[in-house]
């Protein structure tokens, strides 16, 4: 039986509608333009600026890699790098464990789950300056809440923010409290995506609760954990606000981070070329750490 439809019409019907890639590009174009203007071009500008001794007057000379060689021999840079790495080692495990533990608890809760999820997420949407001011009062050696509680057992007072051995852990706790809500939601979504059939099969095989979590849930969470590790590590290396508000970099530069050093170099001493070099070195450090994390935690599939 001969088809009534024309030959061209039947072929078009089999192929479906023609694809127009340029339509998708039109939707992406505004965000792409913003990315180029406010992300890519400033990064290129910072790279070029780091090769000069740009002054606030607008005068500059090309000095090639002098800023980088100066940076390698700068004792303040070494101190700031050590402070930043130490803070990161404290902050990232604390935040990830707190986020994962809270996500697991919320995943088990059925009653008022949305309410508790909102309560735990609330600190994330508050201002870091407000959070830092509140925790600065909590840590206060004279009238702080924490020292008041310690005084009930006849200990203290402890000046948490003015002692070199307690200032970084104190700031790490503040930042973890402020930021764990976002990672908690990401991990909670990952937990809800774990197929129940896997857990049921493990339960039938006699696996305990810990064994099901260790050998079934955690491997399924690996891509999500990698994402959380990367964003929390980037946030840790970029710490500035909490240290600026709570300690001002003290005592004796014990909380003087790389971004704080960058801020002082650029906006206190107006050494913009040197500040740009610090920013690019920080970018390279974060990139290397992220690649190592991908090697250890991430996966290609």
C-alpha positions as a Markdown table, in Angstrom:
| # | Residue | x | y | z |
|---|---|---|---|---|
| 1 | Unk | 0.0 | 0.0 | 0.0 |
| 2 | Unk | 1.4 | 3.4 | -1.1 |
| 3 | Unk | 1.7 | 6.1 | 1.6 |
| 4 | Unk | -0.6 | 9.0 | 1.1 |
| 5 | Unk | 1.9 | 11.4 | 2.7 |
| 6 | Unk | 4.6 | 13.0 | 0.6 |
| 7 | Unk | 8.1 | 11.4 | 0.8 |
| 8 | Unk | 9.6 | 14.5 | 2.4 |
| 9 | Unk | 6.9 | 14.7 | 5.0 |
| 10 | Unk | 7.3 | 11.1 | 6.1 |
| 11 | Unk | 11.1 | 11.6 | 6.5 |
| 12 | Unk | 10.6 | 14.7 | 8.6 |
| 13 | Unk | 8.2 | 12.9 | 10.8 |
| 14 | Unk | 10.7 | 10.1 | 11.4 |
| 15 | Unk | 13.5 | 12.5 | 12.2 |
| 16 | Unk | 11.4 | 14.7 | 14.5 |
| 17 | Unk | 11.8 | 18.5 | 14.8 |
| 18 | Unk | 15.0 | 20.0 | 13.6 |
| 19 | Unk | 17.5 | 21.0 | 16.4 |
| 20 | Unk | 18.5 | 24.6 | 16.7 |
| 21 | Unk | 21.6 | 24.8 | 18.9 |
| 22 | Unk | 21.7 | 28.6 | 18.6 |
| 23 | Unk | 18.4 | 28.7 | 20.6 |
| 24 | Unk | 20.1 | 27.2 | 23.6 |
| 25 | Unk | 23.0 | 29.6 | 23.2 |
| 26 | Unk | 20.7 | 32.5 | 23.4 |
| 27 | Unk | 19.5 | 31.4 | 26.8 |
| 28 | Unk | 23.0 | 30.8 | 28.0 |
| 29 | Unk | 24.4 | 34.0 | 26.5 |
| 30 | Unk | 23.5 | 36.5 | 29.3 |
| 31 | Unk | 25.1 | 34.3 | 32.0 |
| 32 | Unk | 28.1 | 33.7 | 29.7 |
| 33 | Unk | 28.6 | 37.4 | 29.2 |
| 34 | Unk | 28.4 | 38.1 | 32.9 |
| 35 | Unk | 30.9 | 35.3 | 33.6 |
| 36 | Unk | 33.3 | 36.8 | 31.0 |
| 37 | Unk | 32.9 | 40.3 | 32.3 |
| 38 | Unk | 33.1 | 39.6 | 36.1 |
| 39 | Unk | 35.1 | 36.4 | 36.3 |
| 40 | Unk | 37.3 | 35.6 | 33.3 |
| 41 | Unk | 38.4 | 39.1 | 32.4 |
| 42 | Unk | 39.3 | 40.1 | 36.0 |
| 43 | Unk | 41.3 | 37.0 | 36.4 |
| 44 | Unk | 43.3 | 37.9 | 33.3 |
| 45 | Unk | 43.6 | 41.4 | 34.6 |
| 46 | Unk | 45.0 | 40.1 | 37.9 |
| 47 | Unk | 47.5 | 38.0 | 36.1 |
| 48 | Unk | 48.8 | 40.9 | 34.1 |
| 49 | Unk | 48.7 | 43.2 | 37.2 |
| 50 | Unk | 50.8 | 40.7 | 39.1 |
| 51 | Unk | 53.6 | 41.3 | 36.6 |
| 52 | Unk | 53.8 | 45.0 | 37.4 |
| 53 | Unk | 54.4 | 47.3 | 40.4 |
| 54 | Unk | 51.1 | 49.1 | 39.8 |
| 55 | Unk | 50.6 | 52.1 | 42.1 |
| 56 | Unk | 47.4 | 53.9 | 43.2 |
| 57 | Unk | 48.5 | 56.9 | 41.1 |
| 58 | Unk | 48.1 | 54.8 | 38.0 |
| 59 | Unk | 51.8 | 54.7 | 37.2 |
| 60 | Unk | 53.3 | 51.2 | 36.7 |
| 61 | Unk | 56.4 | 49.4 | 35.5 |
| 62 | Unk | 56.6 | 45.9 | 34.1 |
| 63 | Unk | 58.7 | 43.8 | 36.6 |
| 64 | Unk | 58.0 | 40.3 | 35.3 |
| 65 | Unk | 58.1 | 37.8 | 38.1 |
| 66 | Unk | 59.6 | 40.0 | 40.8 |
| 67 | Unk | 56.4 | 39.9 | 42.9 |
| 68 | Unk | 56.5 | 36.1 | 42.9 |
| 69 | Unk | 60.1 | 35.9 | 44.0 |
| 70 | Unk | 59.5 | 38.5 | 46.6 |
| 71 | Unk | 56.5 | 36.5 | 47.8 |
| 72 | Unk | 58.6 | 33.3 | 48.2 |
| 73 | Unk | 61.0 | 35.1 | 50.5 |
| 74 | Unk | 58.4 | 37.0 | 52.5 |
| 75 | Unk | 58.1 | 35.8 | 56.1 |
| 76 | Unk | 54.6 | 37.3 | 56.5 |
| 77 | Unk | 53.4 | 35.2 | 53.5 |
| 78 | Unk | 54.8 | 32.1 | 55.1 |
| 79 | Unk | 53.1 | 32.8 | 58.4 |
| 80 | Unk | 49.8 | 33.6 | 56.6 |
| 81 | Unk | 50.0 | 30.4 | 54.6 |
| 82 | Unk | 50.7 | 28.3 | 57.7 |
| 83 | Unk | 47.7 | 29.9 | 59.5 |
| 84 | Unk | 45.4 | 29.3 | 56.5 |
| 85 | Unk | 46.5 | 25.6 | 56.1 |
| 86 | Unk | 46.1 | 25.1 | 59.9 |
| 87 | Unk | 42.6 | 26.6 | 59.8 |
| 88 | Unk | 41.6 | 24.5 | 56.8 |
| 89 | Unk | 42.8 | 21.3 | 58.5 |
| 90 | Unk | 40.5 | 22.2 | 61.5 |
| 91 | Unk | 37.6 | 23.7 | 59.6 |
| 92 | Unk | 37.0 | 21.2 | 56.7 |
| 93 | Unk | 36.8 | 17.9 | 58.7 |
| 94 | Unk | 34.7 | 19.6 | 61.4 |
| 95 | Unk | 32.2 | 21.0 | 58.9 |
| 96 | Unk | 32.0 | 17.8 | 56.8 |
| 97 | Unk | 31.4 | 15.6 | 59.9 |
| 98 | Unk | 28.9 | 18.0 | 61.3 |
| 99 | Unk | 27.0 | 18.3 | 58.0 |
| 100 | Unk | 27.1 | 14.5 | 57.4 |
| 101 | Unk | 26.0 | 13.7 | 61.0 |
| 102 | Unk | 23.1 | 16.2 | 60.8 |
| 103 | Unk | 22.1 | 15.0 | 57.4 |
| 104 | Unk | 22.0 | 11.3 | 58.6 |
| 105 | Unk | 19.9 | 12.3 | 61.6 |
| 106 | Unk | 17.4 | 14.3 | 59.4 |
| 107 | Unk | 17.2 | 11.5 | 57.0 |
| 108 | Unk | 16.0 | 9.2 | 59.8 |
| 109 | Unk | 13.5 | 11.8 | 61.1 |
| 110 | Unk | 10.0 | 11.7 | 59.7 |
| 111 | Unk | 8.2 | 14.1 | 62.1 |
| 112 | Unk | 8.7 | 17.8 | 61.4 |
| 113 | Unk | 11.7 | 17.1 | 59.0 |
| 114 | Unk | 11.1 | 20.3 | 57.1 |
| 115 | Unk | 11.1 | 22.3 | 60.3 |
| 116 | Unk | 14.4 | 20.9 | 61.6 |
| 117 | Unk | 15.9 | 21.3 | 58.2 |
| 118 | Unk | 15.0 | 25.0 | 58.2 |
| 119 | Unk | 16.4 | 25.4 | 61.7 |
| 120 | Unk | 19.7 | 23.9 | 60.8 |
| 121 | Unk | 19.9 | 25.9 | 57.6 |
| 122 | Unk | 19.1 | 29.2 | 59.2 |
| 123 | Unk | 22.7 | 30.1 | 60.3 |
| 124 | Unk | 23.8 | 29.8 | 56.7 |
| 125 | Unk | 21.6 | 32.6 | 55.5 |
| 126 | Unk | 22.6 | 35.0 | 58.3 |
| 127 | Unk | 25.4 | 37.5 | 57.8 |
| 128 | Unk | 28.9 | 36.2 | 58.7 |
| 129 | Unk | 29.5 | 39.6 | 60.4 |
| 130 | Unk | 26.5 | 39.1 | 62.6 |
| 131 | Unk | 27.6 | 35.5 | 63.4 |
| 132 | Unk | 31.1 | 36.7 | 64.2 |
| 133 | Unk | 29.8 | 39.4 | 66.6 |
| 134 | Unk | 27.6 | 36.9 | 68.4 |
| 135 | Unk | 30.4 | 34.3 | 68.8 |
| 136 | Unk | 32.8 | 37.0 | 69.8 |
| 137 | Unk | 30.5 | 37.7 | 72.7 |
| 138 | Unk | 30.2 | 34.0 | 73.5 |
| 139 | Unk | 34.0 | 33.7 | 73.6 |
| 140 | Unk | 34.5 | 36.8 | 75.7 |
| 141 | Unk | 36.7 | 36.2 | 78.7 |
| 142 | Unk | 34.7 | 38.4 | 81.1 |
| 143 | Unk | 31.0 | 38.3 | 80.2 |
| 144 | Unk | 30.9 | 35.5 | 77.5 |
| 145 | Unk | 28.4 | 32.7 | 77.7 |
| 146 | Unk | 31.0 | 30.0 | 77.3 |
| 147 | Unk | 33.2 | 31.3 | 80.1 |
| 148 | Unk | 30.1 | 31.6 | 82.3 |
| 149 | Unk | 29.3 | 27.9 | 81.8 |
| 150 | Unk | 33.0 | 27.0 | 82.4 |
| 151 | Unk | 32.8 | 29.0 | 85.6 |
| 152 | Unk | 30.1 | 26.8 | 86.9 |
| 153 | Unk | 32.6 | 24.0 | 87.3 |
| 154 | Unk | 35.2 | 26.4 | 88.7 |
| 155 | Unk | 37.4 | 26.6 | 85.6 |
| 156 | Unk | 38.6 | 29.5 | 83.5 |
| 157 | Unk | 38.2 | 32.1 | 82.5 |
| 158 | Unk | 39.8 | 31.3 | 79.1 |
| 159 | Unk | 40.5 | 34.1 | 76.7 |
| 160 | Unk | 39.7 | 32.1 | 73.6 |
| 161 | Unk | 40.3 | 34.9 | 71.0 |
| 162 | Unk | 43.5 | 36.3 | 72.6 |
| 163 | Unk | 45.6 | 33.1 | 72.9 |
| 164 | Unk | 47.5 | 31.6 | 70.0 |
| 165 | Unk | 46.6 | 28.0 | 70.8 |
| 166 | Unk | 42.8 | 28.6 | 70.9 |
| 167 | Unk | 42.1 | 31.4 | 68.4 |
| 168 | Unk | 42.0 | 29.3 | 65.3 |
| 169 | Unk | 39.9 | 26.4 | 66.8 |
| 170 | Unk | 37.5 | 29.1 | 68.0 |
| 171 | Unk | 37.1 | 30.7 | 64.6 |
| 172 | Unk | 36.8 | 27.3 | 63.0 |
| 173 | Unk | 33.9 | 26.4 | 65.3 |
| 174 | Unk | 32.2 | 29.8 | 64.4 |
| 175 | Unk | 32.6 | 29.3 | 60.7 |
| 176 | Unk | 31.5 | 25.6 | 60.9 |
| 177 | Unk | 28.3 | 26.7 | 62.8 |
| 178 | Unk | 27.7 | 29.4 | 60.2 |
| 179 | Unk | 28.2 | 27.3 | 57.1 |
| 180 | Unk | 27.4 | 23.7 | 57.7 |
| 181 | Unk | 23.7 | 24.1 | 56.7 |
| 182 | Unk | 24.4 | 24.2 | 53.0 |
| 183 | Unk | 26.6 | 21.1 | 52.9 |
| 184 | Unk | 24.0 | 19.4 | 55.1 |
| 185 | Unk | 21.3 | 19.9 | 52.5 |
| 186 | Unk | 23.6 | 18.6 | 49.7 |
| 187 | Unk | 24.4 | 15.5 | 51.7 |
| 188 | Unk | 20.7 | 15.0 | 52.7 |
| 189 | Unk | 19.8 | 15.1 | 49.0 |
| 190 | Unk | 22.5 | 12.5 | 48.4 |
| 191 | Unk | 21.2 | 10.3 | 51.1 |
| 192 | Unk | 17.7 | 10.4 | 49.7 |
| 193 | Unk | 19.0 | 9.4 | 46.3 |
| 194 | Unk | 20.6 | 6.1 | 47.7 |
| 195 | Unk | 18.4 | 3.2 | 46.3 |
| 196 | Unk | 16.5 | 1.6 | 49.1 |
| 197 | Unk | 16.9 | -1.8 | 47.4 |
| 198 | Unk | 20.6 | -1.7 | 48.2 |
| 199 | Unk | 20.0 | -1.1 | 51.9 |
| 200 | Unk | 17.3 | -3.8 | 52.0 |
| 201 | Unk | 19.6 | -6.3 | 50.3 |
| 202 | Unk | 22.3 | -5.6 | 52.8 |
| 203 | Unk | 19.8 | -5.9 | 55.7 |
| 204 | Unk | 18.7 | -9.3 | 54.4 |
| 205 | Unk | 22.3 | -10.4 | 54.3 |
| 206 | Unk | 22.6 | -9.5 | 58.0 |
| 207 | Unk | 24.5 | -6.3 | 57.8 |
| 208 | Unk | 24.4 | -4.1 | 60.8 |
| 209 | Unk | 23.4 | -0.4 | 60.8 |
| 210 | Unk | 27.1 | 0.7 | 60.7 |
| 211 | Unk | 27.9 | -1.9 | 58.0 |
| 212 | Unk | 25.1 | -0.6 | 55.8 |
| 213 | Unk | 26.3 | 3.0 | 56.3 |
| 214 | Unk | 30.0 | 2.1 | 55.8 |
| 215 | Unk | 29.7 | -0.3 | 52.8 |
| 216 | Unk | 26.5 | 0.9 | 51.1 |
| 217 | Unk | 25.6 | 4.5 | 51.9 |
| 218 | Unk | 29.1 | 6.0 | 52.0 |
| 219 | Unk | 30.2 | 4.6 | 48.6 |
| 220 | Unk | 27.0 | 6.0 | 47.0 |
| 221 | Unk | 27.7 | 9.4 | 48.6 |
| 222 | Unk | 31.2 | 9.6 | 47.2 |
| 223 | Unk | 30.5 | 12.1 | 44.4 |
| 224 | Unk | 28.4 | 14.3 | 46.8 |
| 225 | Unk | 31.2 | 14.1 | 49.5 |
| 226 | Unk | 33.7 | 15.2 | 46.9 |
| 227 | Unk | 31.7 | 18.2 | 46.0 |
| 228 | Unk | 31.2 | 19.1 | 49.6 |
| 229 | Unk | 34.9 | 18.7 | 50.3 |
| 230 | Unk | 35.9 | 20.9 | 47.4 |
| 231 | Unk | 33.5 | 23.8 | 48.3 |
| 232 | Unk | 34.4 | 23.7 | 52.0 |
| 233 | Unk | 38.1 | 23.6 | 51.2 |
| 234 | Unk | 37.8 | 26.6 | 48.9 |
| 235 | Unk | 35.8 | 28.5 | 51.6 |
| 236 | Unk | 38.4 | 27.7 | 54.2 |
| 237 | Unk | 41.3 | 29.0 | 52.1 |
| 238 | Unk | 39.3 | 32.2 | 51.4 |
| 239 | Unk | 38.5 | 32.9 | 55.1 |
| 240 | Unk | 38.7 | 36.5 | 56.0 |
| 241 | Unk | 35.5 | 38.0 | 57.4 |
| 242 | Unk | 35.4 | 36.0 | 60.6 |
| 243 | Unk | 39.0 | 36.8 | 61.4 |
| 244 | Unk | 38.7 | 40.5 | 60.5 |
| 245 | Unk | 35.7 | 40.9 | 62.8 |
| 246 | Unk | 36.6 | 38.6 | 65.7 |
| 247 | Unk | 40.4 | 39.1 | 66.1 |
| 248 | Unk | 41.7 | 41.6 | 63.5 |
| 249 | Unk | 44.4 | 39.0 | 62.6 |
| 250 | Unk | 45.7 | 38.7 | 66.1 |
| 251 | Unk | 47.1 | 37.8 | 68.5 |
| 252 | Unk | 50.5 | 38.3 | 66.9 |
| 253 | Unk | 49.2 | 37.2 | 63.5 |
| 254 | Unk | 47.9 | 33.9 | 64.9 |
| 255 | Unk | 44.7 | 34.4 | 62.8 |
| 256 | Unk | 46.3 | 36.3 | 59.9 |
| 257 | Unk | 45.1 | 34.4 | 56.8 |
| 258 | Unk | 46.3 | 34.6 | 53.2 |
| 259 | Unk | 43.2 | 36.6 | 52.2 |
| 260 | Unk | 43.8 | 39.0 | 55.1 |
| 261 | Unk | 47.4 | 39.4 | 53.8 |
| 262 | Unk | 46.0 | 40.1 | 50.3 |
| 263 | Unk | 43.6 | 42.6 | 51.7 |
| 264 | Unk | 46.3 | 44.5 | 53.6 |
| 265 | Unk | 48.7 | 44.5 | 50.7 |
| 266 | Unk | 46.1 | 45.8 | 48.3 |
| 267 | Unk | 43.9 | 48.2 | 50.3 |
| 268 | Unk | 46.2 | 49.2 | 53.2 |
| 269 | Unk | 49.6 | 49.5 | 51.5 |
| 270 | Unk | 48.1 | 49.9 | 47.9 |
| 271 | Unk | 50.6 | 47.4 | 46.5 |
| 272 | Unk | 48.2 | 46.1 | 43.9 |
| 273 | Unk | 50.7 | 44.1 | 41.9 |
| 274 | Unk | 51.9 | 42.2 | 45.0 |
| 275 | Unk | 48.3 | 41.6 | 46.1 |
| 276 | Unk | 47.4 | 40.2 | 42.7 |
| 277 | Unk | 50.4 | 37.8 | 42.9 |
| 278 | Unk | 49.1 | 36.6 | 46.3 |
| 279 | Unk | 45.7 | 36.0 | 44.8 |
| 280 | Unk | 47.1 | 34.0 | 41.9 |
| 281 | Unk | 49.3 | 31.9 | 44.3 |
| 282 | Unk | 46.2 | 31.2 | 46.4 |
| 283 | Unk | 44.3 | 30.1 | 43.3 |
| 284 | Unk | 47.0 | 27.7 | 42.4 |
| 285 | Unk | 47.1 | 26.3 | 45.9 |
| 286 | Unk | 43.4 | 25.7 | 46.0 |
| 287 | Unk | 43.5 | 24.2 | 42.5 |
| 288 | Unk | 46.2 | 21.7 | 43.5 |
| 289 | Unk | 44.4 | 20.7 | 46.7 |
| 290 | Unk | 41.2 | 20.2 | 44.7 |
| 291 | Unk | 43.0 | 18.0 | 42.2 |
| 292 | Unk | 44.4 | 15.9 | 45.1 |
| 293 | Unk | 40.9 | 15.6 | 46.6 |
| 294 | Unk | 39.5 | 14.5 | 43.3 |
| 295 | Unk | 42.2 | 11.8 | 43.1 |
| 296 | Unk | 41.5 | 10.6 | 46.6 |
| 297 | Unk | 37.7 | 11.0 | 46.9 |
| 298 | Unk | 36.3 | 11.8 | 43.5 |
| 299 | Unk | 35.7 | 9.4 | 40.6 |
| 300 | Unk | 35.4 | 9.7 | 36.8 |
| 301 | Unk | 32.2 | 7.9 | 36.2 |
